[in-house]
Amino acid sequence: MIPKDIKILIENIIDKTKDKKAFWAKGIPKNEYMLILDNGSIIISVRPDGFYECEYDEIYDNLVEFCINDKFGDYIFKYTALDSIDSNNDYRILIQLHNEAEKEYLRKEETFVGIISEIKSDKIIGFIKDIENSKDDDDDTLY
């Protein structure tokens, strides 16, 4: 079970992210996001496409991991929840944090609003590759 003070911290991060007052970075593995702070970092990751073997030799998917690191990158707190085992509030609050971090990082709402605005405008939309003026065949410059 997530300790009460950590749960309050997670709830505060979720609120700050929803209010667009927290900016998340992409982590190395797929589905990992980092909140980099002056005194450390918060990492939230989900592994829905992999499997995790627990100590009972059963295989579960949908693992979510929450970590707090100090400013040197060392773990000071780490919590893992599995959907199949921890179907209580721990798993749900960590998935909510991951979803908010992903939404903020990808800027989904802003992208959709921008695309709709662009399509509704009178300007010509879309880009094509200018083959004639390309420096080489690998140049992906769009005009």
C-alpha positions, 0 to 999 in steps of 0.5 A: 500500500502506498504510504499516506504522505506519498499518496498526497504527493501523487494527488498534488502532482496530478492536480498540478499537471491538470492545471498545466503547472507541471511539465513532464519529460519523456523517459527512455523506455516506452510509456515512461515520463519524468517530472524533473525537479530541483531536488530530485525527480518523479518517474511514472511508467507503465508496461502494458505490453510486457509481462511481469512475473511475481513471486508466485510464478504467475504472469500479469500484465499492466504493471505501473511503477512510481519512483522518487529519485534524489537529485543524484538520481538514486531511488529514495522511494519505489512502488510497483502495482499490478492491475491483477493484484492491486486493483485497489486505489493504488493501481488506479491513482498511479494509472491516473498519474501516468495518463495525466503525465502522458497527456501533458507531455504529448500536448494532445489537447493543444495538438487537436485544437491546432489541427482543427484550426488549421484545417478550418482555415483558408490556407493551403495545408500539408507538406510535400518533399521537394525532391528537386532541391534536396541536398541528398536522397536522405534529406527529409526537409519538408516545404 
